[in-house]
Amino acid sequence: MYKGFFGLTEIPFSIAPNPDFLFMSERHKEALAHLTFGLNETGGFVLLTGEVGTGKTTISRCLLDNIPDKTNVAFVLNPSLTEQELLATICDEFKLDYDKNNLSIKALNDTIKAFLLSNHAEGKNALLMIDEAQHLRPEVLEQLRLLTNLETNTKKLLQVILIGQPELQQLLKRQELRQLAQRITARYHLLPLNKHQVAEYIRHRLKIAGCNKALFTKSAINEIHKISQGIPRLINLLCDRALLGAFVKQQQVIDKKIVLIAAKESIDYQDPQQSLLTKVNLLAATVSFICLLVVYFVINTQSNESMEAKTLSISSTDVEVKAKQDDLESEQLNIQTQHIVDLIPEQDLLTNLSNLSNKWLVELDIAAEQPCLDLIEYGLACYEFNGSLKQLNILNLPSILELYSHDGRSFYSLYLGSNNRNKLILDTSEKQIEIEQTTLDKYWRGKALIVWQPPAENIINIDADSDIELIQWLETALSVELNQLRRKVSFFDKPLQLKLNQFQNKLGLSLTPYADTMSLIALQQKFVSSSPKLLGPK
């Protein structure tokens, strides 16, 4: 519709993966290099993770374009399968003949292993690529590991690439999958594009579509980066809608105002599972609204005082009966609560956020529109954690756990650490409660809200595109923590990345080519003496 108006030869921001529009950022190139290195090794598994829409499919297609000719490839797109179904799918993808009337695991395994031996004898490689691998069941992953047991003295006969969302990393940390995790020879977590790369991405796609003009203003691009969080798929949605909006207004240049309208029309309706920060803001807005209702109710009640007195007249007998009923309901609620989370009372998120802020000596107004934003003036920030208790302990900060009862309702509790009996300590405002970790595991799905002190305002990571002051701070902090020689740096160089990875490895954090939020929190905790710490052994 708008191609002629902007002088375009084709639609530049389609969400279809058109190889003509392929944009390889430095991070995409780095991811491809890691995976290519992994395939050249002799191990069995290679791992690629990233948020939805960050370009994992793009990387996998580039990888397939670069594999040696003598490689047979099986590509599994729907991994929500049983063990037998996955093995049968692998046979189908490798075009193997098998008995459809005998789909036992042994029969399918024998078929695949016979193929792998024959394939190796012919001097060929076998590659299995599984997309959306976060949906794989643990028993299916274990079956994949057993498939990779077939090997020569120098190499595995089957290489497996697992591609998935960040949940895949958590899945592979499960105790029963530790043998598989040890066989991963290369792993890479694909990050969204930074602000500079978003601008390059937009220019690149416009150029391929036949337009060399700067259709988007700098403020528009900044807003696109902010709204999309650097995720290419969302950038495409925003830019396509913005071009359409500009065409309707007959406006040749897209400004920030048009982008904001485009965001309302194309993205706001997409509401995946609410984040904890979103819940904080919604709850705060609700509290403000309720306060207004209370004021109105009090005023209205005072004007009708005599009528209310008559209406609310209750006999003393009725009061006693009601009191007994309330006591009985309270007792039943206590029993139910014990069944839900063994004496953990149900508390709302805002109350817990206020209690958590108090540990930073900050009085937080939970009736504010966005409480987490109010923390910025105190040099603090909220962080949404999603991981294991072990990782949470590494960060060494009290946090708000999002818990789920057996009927699916969510509630929250403040996690303070553990005592010398290895009992976990939860704060319920009135008192502290001790529980076993096995009890917590039944009700906690890995989500928590953390308050921390960033090295600078609005800093969630430090990478090659960060200000040199932040890069220098990272170099100095890591050198002090690792007891290494301090250096003056002018950019994010390889020695700094090696120091970062040493620090991450020392604490058991995921290795990344940049300082992610988890690493910054853990590093800051080493130097911010005024911050609250977890109780007990970590």
VOGU-3710 file (C-alpha; in Angstrom, 3 decimals, decimal comma):
1> mykgffglte> 0,000/0,000/0,000  2,749/2,460/0,957  5,573/1,190/-1,298  5,084/3,775/-4,034  4,732/6,642/-1,570  8,172/5,960/-0,028  9,839/4,768/-3,245  10,171/1,172/-2,060  10,444/-1,820/-4,366  9,149/-4,256/-1,735
11> ipfsiapnpd> 7,865/-4,355/1,837  10,949/-3,792/4,059  9,625/-4,931/7,423  7,763/-8,151/6,812  7,976/-10,639/9,692  8,514/-13,457/7,167  12,190/-14,591/7,281  13,205/-13,378/3,800  16,917/-14,257/3,309  17,336/-11,189/1,062
21> flfmserhke> 16,885/-8,990/4,134  19,310/-10,916/6,324  20,965/-8,601/8,856  23,835/-10,036/10,843  24,710/-7,844/13,812  27,974/-8,334/15,674  26,098/-10,451/18,199  24,570/-12,612/15,474  28,008/-13,089/13,928  29,453/-13,963/17,323
31> alahltfgln> 26,673/-16,485/17,929  27,274/-18,068/14,530  31,008/-18,285/15,250  30,376/-20,006/18,603  28,048/-22,570/17,058  30,328/-23,210/14,087  33,194/-23,795/16,521  30,995/-26,202/18,467  30,203/-28,208/15,344  33,889/-28,491/14,542
41> etggfvlltg> 34,513/-30,024/17,961  34,012/-33,715/18,680  31,306/-33,293/21,345  27,640/-34,103/21,043  25,607/-30,971/21,897  25,585/-27,302/20,899  23,205/-24,827/22,578  21,675/-21,590/21,219  19,223/-19,653/23,384  17,540/-16,269/23,142
51> evgtgkttis> 14,282/-14,467/23,772  11,387/-14,778/21,326  12,107/-12,866/18,114  15,824/-12,223/18,662  16,896/-14,063/15,508  17,595/-17,646/16,558  15,998/-18,961/13,359  18,186/-16,596/11,331  21,296/-17,982/13,017  20,230/-21,592/12,494
61> rclldnipdk> 19,598/-20,998/8,778  22,997/-19,363/8,371  24,536/-22,293/10,191  22,860/-24,760/7,837  24,166/-22,777/4,865  27,716/-23,160/6,171  27,835/-26,822/7,163  30,018/-29,179/5,083  28,457/-30,831/2,038  28,928/-34,317/3,459
71> tnvafvlnps> 26,463/-33,717/6,278  23,022/-35,258/6,643  20,699/-32,918/8,538  17,519/-33,661/10,467  15,482/-30,596/11,518  12,807/-31,037/14,208  10,427/-28,062/14,500  7,874/-29,476/16,936  9,635/-31,069/19,903  6,525/-31,503/22,082
81> lteqellati> 6,790/-35,237/21,543  7,179/-38,440/23,495  10,399/-40,437/23,311  8,988/-42,758/20,637  7,525/-39,868/18,635  10,810/-37,955/18,649  12,818/-41,000/17,566  10,291/-41,658/14,780  10,532/-37,998/13,704  14,329/-38,260/13,573
91> cdefkldydk> 13,978/-41,335/11,352  11,588/-39,406/9,095  13,905/-36,393/8,857  16,900/-38,577/8,005  14,623/-40,429/5,521  15,172/-43,799/7,194  12,977/-46,828/6,607  11,526/-48,337/9,776  8,722/-50,657/10,770  5,651/-48,476/11,411
101> nnlsikalnd> 4,084/-51,366/13,306  6,966/-51,569/15,760  7,580/-48,163/17,313  9,350/-49,382/20,416  12,235/-47,255/21,670  14,672/-50,119/21,078  13,578/-50,670/17,474  13,787/-46,964/16,617  17,125/-46,624/18,405  18,542/-49,575/16,480
111> tikafllsnh> 17,416/-48,023/13,179  19,062/-44,688/13,967  22,284/-46,267/15,225  22,560/-48,460/12,123  22,202/-45,309/10,009  24,854/-43,444/12,018  27,365/-46,275/11,633  26,698/-46,546/7,902  26,854/-42,768/7,542  30,230/-42,633/9,296
121> aegknallmi> 31,585/-45,466/7,151  30,776/-43,324/4,097  32,755/-40,411/5,554  29,661/-38,330/6,299  28,461/-36,408/9,345  25,012/-36,463/10,949  23,466/-33,342/12,457  20,210/-33,108/14,400  18,801/-29,600/14,913  15,865/-29,116/17,293
131> deaqhlrpev> 14,020/-25,785/17,438  11,858/-24,668/20,398  13,843/-27,155/22,476  12,602/-25,640/25,751  9,496/-27,804/25,218  11,477/-31,044/25,350  10,655/-33,260/28,300  13,544/-34,354/30,539  13,070/-38,009/29,575  13,221/-37,063/25,876
141> leqlrlltnl> 16,433/-35,091/26,419  17,901/-38,098/28,188  16,990/-40,244/25,167  18,872/-37,775/22,952  21,905/-38,082/25,198  21,814/-41,850/24,852  21,748/-41,453/21,067  24,999/-39,484/21,223  26,715/-42,324/23,100  27,576/-43,860/19,742
151> etntkkllqv> 31,118/-42,693/18,984  34,510/-43,560/17,572  37,835/-42,933/19,280  37,834/-39,360/17,994  34,245/-38,114/17,572  30,562/-38,537/18,253  28,567/-39,951/15,339  25,632/-37,613/15,982  25,825/-33,923/16,756  22,799/-32,177/18,229
161> iligqpelqq> 21,975/-28,453/18,146  19,358/-27,360/20,679  17,696/-24,019/19,924  15,293/-22,488/22,405  14,168/-19,729/24,710  15,950/-18,938/28,026  13,828/-21,545/29,813  15,960/-24,154/28,034  18,982/-23,100/30,112  17,012/-23,671/33,300
171> llkrqelrql> 15,766/-27,038/32,036  19,320/-28,229/31,417  20,328/-27,339/34,982  18,076/-30,025/36,400  19,900/-32,689/38,387  18,715/-35,555/36,188  20,123/-33,828/33,076  23,606/-33,086/34,433  25,217/-35,708/32,157  23,737/-34,043/29,081
181> aqritaryhl> 24,778/-30,567/30,278  28,373/-31,790/30,580  28,353/-32,748/26,885  27,535/-29,253/25,608  30,679/-28,134/23,767  29,449/-24,660/22,784  26,655/-22,458/24,017  25,539/-18,937/23,189  22,737/-16,734/24,480  21,578/-14,351/21,757
191> lplnkhqvae> 20,890/-10,850/23,020  18,535/-8,250/21,520  19,993/-5,444/19,397  21,346/-2,368/21,146  20,314/1,171/20,153  23,051/1,575/17,543  22,291/-1,816/15,996  18,560/-1,023/15,814  19,398/2,038/13,689  21,648/-0,099/11,456
201> yirhrlkiag> 18,955/-2,763/11,184  16,310/-0,258/10,034  18,661/1,376/7,510  19,707/-2,032/6,179  16,170/-3,241/5,527  15,127/0,048/3,927  18,172/-0,069/1,650  17,421/-3,640/0,524  13,849/-2,524/-0,199  15,140/0,235/-2,484
211> cnkalftksa> 15,151/3,277/-0,195  18,354/5,103/0,724  16,604/8,011/2,468  16,460/8,391/6,237  12,738/7,763/6,721  12,958/7,519/10,522  14,136/10,390/12,724  16,691/9,751/15,468  14,038/10,174/18,166  11,791/7,713/16,309
221> ineihkisqg> 14,575/5,113/16,205  15,312/5,650/19,899  11,637/5,085/20,674  11,564/1,944/18,514  14,547/0,590/20,437  12,905/1,431/23,757  9,551/-0,167/22,905  10,896/-3,224/21,077  13,760/-3,793/23,546  15,900/-4,508/20,482
231> iprlinllcd> 13,940/-7,588/19,380  13,969/-7,726/15,535  10,489/-9,213/15,203  8,975/-6,372/17,233  11,053/-3,824/15,322  9,505/-5,132/12,103  5,979/-4,869/13,517  6,576/-1,313/14,730  8,273/-0,064/11,565  5,698/-1,600/9,236
241> rallgafvkq> 2,829/-0,019/11,176  4,694/3,311/11,393  5,208/3,396/7,615  1,513/2,721/7,125  0,607/5,462/9,606  2,899/7,969/7,896  1,397/7,051/4,518  -2,132/7,651/5,819  -1,022/11,090/7,058  0,934/11,673/3,826
251> qqvidkkivl> 4,035/12,303/5,926  7,389/11,459/4,318  9,347/11,186/7,582  8,412/9,006/10,556  8,800/10,811/13,880  8,438/9,712/17,497  4,720/10,562/17,575  3,941/8,201/14,696  5,992/5,434/16,337  4,028/5,778/19,579
261> iaakesidyq> 0,737/5,508/17,679  2,103/2,502/15,782  3,067/0,862/19,082  -0,473/1,281/20,384  -1,899/-0,302/17,251  0,559/-3,149/16,741  2,076/-4,198/20,072  0,009/-3,061/23,052  -2,616/-5,724/22,468  0,014/-8,457/22,766
271> dpqqslltkv> -0,081/-9,286/26,460  1,961/-12,364/27,276  2,151/-13,500/30,895  2,404/-10,352/32,988  5,828/-9,626/34,377  6,313/-8,900/38,045  7,090/-5,257/37,246  3,827/-4,974/35,321  1,981/-6,475/38,269  3,631/-3,940/40,596
281> nllaatvsfi> 2,442/-1,044/38,442  -1,081/-2,441/38,053  -1,391/-3,070/41,780  -0,140/0,441/42,553  -2,728/1,936/40,215  -5,411/-0,176/41,887  -4,334/1,030/45,339  -4,605/4,661/44,201  -8,080/4,036/42,812  -9,209/2,309/46,012
291> cllvvyfvin> -7,951/5,263/48,063  -10,170/7,589/46,030  -13,132/5,273/46,571  -12,507/5,217/50,325  -12,451/9,030/50,482  -15,705/9,187/48,557  -17,261/6,491/50,752  -16,286/8,263/54,003  -17,745/11,568/52,829  -20,916/9,890/51,637
301> tqsnesmeak> -21,211/7,909/54,894  -20,905/11,012/57,056  -23,754/12,718/55,198  -26,046/9,738/55,918  -24,921/8,952/59,466  -28,347/8,611/61,096  -29,660/6,272/58,395  -26,532/4,107/58,595  -26,903/3,807/62,386  -30,331/2,253/61,987
311> tlsisstdve> -29,287/-0,004/59,152  -26,256/-1,352/60,984  -28,089/-2,099/64,268  -27,298/-5,706/65,229  -28,160/-7,574/68,419  -25,385/-8,687/70,763  -26,372/-12,305/70,130  -25,889/-11,842/66,396  -22,472/-10,313/67,028  -21,399/-13,312/69,136
321> vkakqddles> -22,589/-15,773/66,486  -20,790/-13,800/63,772  -17,613/-13,686/65,867  -17,683/-17,468/66,308  -18,207/-17,919/62,565  -15,253/-15,613/61,851  -13,068/-17,591/64,284  -14,062/-20,844/62,607  -13,369/-19,413/59,130  -10,032/-18,053/60,353
331> eqlniqtqhi> -9,071/-21,491/61,708  -10,112/-23,134/58,438  -8,088/-20,545/56,522  -5,037/-21,346/58,635  -5,434/-25,049/57,835  -5,859/-24,253/54,146  -2,791/-22,004/54,220  -0,740/-24,811/55,746  -1,828/-27,015/52,898  -0,936/-24,323/50,374
341> vdlipeqdll> 2,607/-23,514/51,427  3,171/-24,878/54,912  2,451/-21,793/57,006  3,442/-19,178/54,409  0,673/-16,552/54,597  -0,598/-15,053/51,382  0,769/-11,533/50,909  0,394/-9,119/48,026  3,279/-7,934/45,870  3,182/-4,255/46,872
351> tnlsnlsnkw> 3,369/-4,995/50,600  6,398/-7,187/49,985  8,004/-4,540/47,760  7,549/-1,986/50,539  9,114/-4,395/53,060  11,988/-5,142/50,698  12,622/-1,413/50,130  12,748/-0,913/53,902  15,766/-3,200/54,000  17,481/-0,584/51,788
361> lveldiaaeq> 16,316/2,072/54,302  13,871/3,434/51,729  10,249/4,282/52,544  8,454/3,374/49,318  5,055/4,863/48,510  3,162/1,811/47,257  0,296/4,054/46,171  2,587/5,656/43,590  1,834/4,971/39,936  5,085/3,063/39,305
371> pcldlieygl> 6,868/2,209/42,580  9,908/0,682/40,892  10,547/3,933/39,006  10,444/5,818/42,309  13,393/3,720/43,485  15,601/5,352/40,836  15,917/8,563/42,876  17,530/6,453/45,606  19,976/4,922/43,118  18,094/1,610/43,127
381> acyefngslk> 16,295/-0,481/40,509  13,981/-3,479/40,253  15,130/-6,623/38,458  12,943/-9,524/37,378  14,804/-12,727/38,179  13,979/-16,053/36,564  16,167/-18,975/37,549  17,089/-21,403/40,304  17,436/-20,885/44,052  21,157/-21,542/43,699
391> qlnilnlpsi> 21,455/-18,631/41,262  19,330/-16,434/43,511  21,660/-17,180/46,410  24,654/-16,210/44,272  23,207/-12,699/43,912  23,147/-12,492/47,727  20,151/-10,145/47,948  16,775/-10,508/49,673  14,036/-10,894/47,085  10,301/-11,302/46,591
401> lelyshdgrs> 9,361/-14,818/45,515  6,297/-15,322/43,334  4,596/-18,456/44,664  1,675/-20,477/43,338  -0,922/-22,364/45,360  -2,276/-25,720/44,192  -5,246/-23,989/42,565  -2,973/-21,747/40,481  -3,328/-18,499/42,449  -0,148/-16,442/42,839
411> fyslylgsnn> 1,030/-14,815/46,062  4,321/-13,506/47,357  6,803/-13,801/50,193  10,084/-12,139/51,078  13,078/-14,504/50,891  15,840/-13,697/53,398  18,220/-16,642/52,991  18,804/-19,662/55,234  19,873/-20,547/58,761  22,555/-22,900/60,073
421> rnklildtse> 20,082/-25,796/59,867  19,720/-25,217/56,110  16,121/-24,102/56,542  14,989/-21,315/54,209  13,811/-18,125/55,902  10,748/-16,258/54,635  9,616/-12,921/56,075  5,868/-12,514/56,603  6,035/-8,926/58,010  4,890/-10,168/61,427
431> kqieieqttl> 7,430/-12,944/61,868  9,996/-15,083/60,088  9,088/-18,596/58,956  11,444/-21,518/58,342  10,695/-24,039/55,591  12,509/-26,824/53,760  13,721/-26,165/50,217  11,731/-29,189/49,030  8,603/-27,425/50,274  9,482/-24,221/48,439
441> dkywrgkali> 10,201/-26,133/45,235  6,573/-27,267/45,108  5,261/-23,715/44,924  8,022/-21,592/43,409  8,536/-21,565/39,627  11,767/-19,579/39,605  10,435/-16,012/39,422  11,493/-13,319/41,867  11,708/-9,536/42,113  15,009/-8,075/43,297
451> vwqppaenii> 15,902/-4,538/44,349  19,556/-3,736/43,613  21,932/-0,807/43,177  23,176/-0,435/39,564  26,613/1,135/38,946  24,791/3,982/37,148  21,184/4,980/36,488  19,238/2,785/34,034  22,204/0,453/33,475  21,187/-3,185/33,040
461> nidadsdiel> 24,315/-4,426/31,254  27,760/-3,279/30,160  29,020/-4,214/26,706  31,140/-2,885/23,858  28,625/-0,091/23,166  28,544/1,187/26,754  30,145/4,456/27,876  33,877/4,149/28,463  33,400/5,205/32,118  31,232/2,135/32,717
471> iqwletalsv> 33,639/-0,141/30,863  36,500/1,212/33,001  34,438/0,691/36,164  33,833/-2,928/35,133  37,539/-3,485/34,466  38,523/-2,015/37,841  35,846/-3,851/39,830  36,686/-7,212/38,250  40,418/-6,676/38,797  39,862/-5,926/42,492
481> elnqlrrkvs> 37,528/-8,892/42,963  39,844/-11,315/41,140  42,986/-9,815/42,721  44,446/-9,055/39,297  46,381/-6,116/37,899  44,208/-3,071/37,214  44,378/-1,642/33,690  43,252/1,528/31,980  41,068/0,521/29,024  39,718/2,478/26,067
491> ffdkplqlkl> 37,191/-0,140/24,911  35,653/-3,488/25,873  38,622/-5,652/24,899  39,286/-9,392/25,007  41,216/-9,365/28,325  38,228/-7,666/29,963  35,877/-10,309/28,584  38,192/-13,022/29,925  38,143/-11,397/33,376  34,365/-11,204/33,221
501> nqfqnklgls> 34,101/-14,878/32,280  36,506/-15,786/35,115  34,238/-13,968/37,559  31,109/-15,589/36,114  32,695/-19,034/36,208  33,870/-18,500/39,786  30,304/-17,788/40,923  28,605/-20,338/38,674  26,893/-17,758/36,452  26,258/-18,255/32,734
511> ltpyadtmsl> 29,234/-17,169/30,621  28,350/-14,181/28,439  30,422/-11,943/26,127  29,196/-8,878/28,045  28,284/-8,049/31,653  24,605/-8,942/31,968  22,368/-7,837/34,838  22,984/-10,995/36,878  26,755/-10,453/36,678  26,439/-6,761/37,577
521> ialqqkfvss> 24,259/-7,524/40,596  26,700/-10,169/41,848  29,667/-7,835/41,279  27,998/-4,841/42,925  27,218/-6,924/45,998  30,958/-7,335/46,526  31,423/-3,569/46,887  28,150/-2,017/48,128  28,553/-2,446/51,877  25,246/-0,707/52,644
531> spkllgpk> 23,146/-3,221/50,712  21,166/-5,919/52,544  22,578/-9,429/52,315  21,071/-12,891/52,533  21,205/-14,646/55,871  23,153/-17,831/56,539  25,276/-20,059/54,289  24,961/-19,559/50,527
//
